[in-house]
Amino acid sequence: QAHAVESGGGLVQAGGSLRLSCAASGRTISIYAMGWFRQAPGKEREFVAAISWSGGIIAYADSVKGRFTISRDNAENMVYLQMNSLKPDDTAVYYCNRGTMSTLKGGEGMDYWGKGTQVTVSS
């Protein structure tokens, strides 16, 4: 079962920063758009950010615009999410997945969902 492996989460105070990494194990990502998603306790998984295969098209959820930055390294099969000015509302398990820009923005990924990485922001 192909899925990505997310890492880099942790506990941080409000206003702090974290950088999440996504290793696309077993699959090349260079021809796919990649996206980050999150799921907070008691809530559905939601779209956070997506980046096209070339990196030329990027989309963010309104709630993270101006604070989060998605990037990718196709040579290393890696995708990153730099999160700045973190808020308690950003607390969630964060996941990555691949697809098209349209499907990713719709909350869908091509692969099985991995375990994600927990981000906890204290007030």
C-alpha positions in Angstrom: 0.0 0.0 0.0 1.7 3.1 -1.2 1.5 6.1 1.1 3.7 9.0 2.2 5.5 9.2 5.5 5.1 12.5 7.3 7.4 13.9 9.9 8.4 17.1 11.7 5.4 17.6 13.9 5.7 18.5 17.6 4.6 20.7 20.4 5.1 24.5 19.9 3.8 27.6 21.5 1.5 30.0 19.7 3.5 32.2 17.3 6.1 29.5 16.8 7.2 27.6 13.7 7.5 24.1 12.5 8.6 22.5 9.2 6.9 19.4 8.1 8.4 16.9 5.7 6.7 14.3 3.5 8.6 11.4 2.0 6.8 9.8 -0.9 7.9 6.3 -0.2 7.7 3.9 -3.2 6.3 6.4 -5.6 7.9 9.1 -7.7 6.1 12.4 -7.1 7.6 14.4 -9.9 4.6 14.1 -12.2 2.0 14.7 -9.6 0.7 17.6 -7.6 1.2 17.2 -3.9 -0.9 18.4 -1.0 -1.0 18.8 2.7 -4.1 18.1 4.8 -5.0 18.1 8.4 -7.5 16.6 10.8 -8.3 18.1 14.1 -10.0 16.0 16.9 -13.6 15.6 16.1 -13.4 17.2 12.7 -13.1 16.0 9.2 -9.8 16.1 7.3 -9.4 19.4 5.5 -7.2 20.7 2.7 -4.3 22.9 3.8 -2.0 23.5 0.7 -1.2 22.0 -2.7 1.7 22.5 -5.2 1.7 21.5 -8.8 4.3 19.0 -10.2 6.5 21.9 -11.4 6.0 24.1 -8.4 4.5 26.7 -10.6 1.0 26.6 -9.2 0.4 26.8 -5.4 -2.9 26.9 -3.5 -3.6 27.4 0.2 -6.6 27.2 2.4 -7.7 30.7 3.5 -7.0 29.8 7.1 -3.2 29.4 6.4 -2.5 31.9 3.7 0.4 34.2 4.6 1.6 31.8 7.3 2.3 28.5 5.7 4.5 27.8 2.7 4.5 24.6 0.7 7.5 23.5 -1.4 8.9 20.4 -3.1 12.1 18.7 -4.1 11.3 16.3 -6.9 14.9 15.0 -7.1 14.6 13.9 -3.4 10.9 12.9 -3.7 10.1 15.2 -0.8 7.4 17.8 0.0 7.6 20.3 2.8 5.3 22.6 4.7 6.8 25.5 6.5 4.4 26.7 9.2 4.9 30.1 10.8 2.9 32.2 13.2 1.2 29.0 14.5 -2.1 29.3 16.3 -3.9 26.8 18.6 -6.4 26.3 15.8 -3.6 24.7 13.8 -3.5 21.8 16.2 -4.1 18.7 14.1 -2.6 15.6 12.6 -1.1 16.6 9.3 -1.0 14.4 6.2 0.3 14.6 2.7 -0.9 12.9 -0.5 -0.6 13.2 -4.2 -3.1 13.9 -7.0 -4.2 16.7 -9.2 -4.5 20.3 -8.0 -8.3 19.9 -8.3 -8.7 16.7 -6.4 -6.2 17.8 -3.7 -8.1 21.1 -3.2 -11.2 19.0 -2.9 -9.6 17.0 0.0 -8.9 13.9 -1.9 -5.6 12.0 -2.5 -4.6 9.2 -4.7 -2.9 7.1 -2.1 -3.8 5.5 1.2 -3.4 7.9 4.0 -0.3 7.5 6.2 -0.1 8.0 9.9 0.5 11.7 9.6 2.4 13.8 12.0 0.9 15.5 15.1 1.2 19.3 15.5 0.1 20.7 18.8 0.1 24.5 19.3 -0.3 25.7 22.9 -1.7 29.1 23.8 
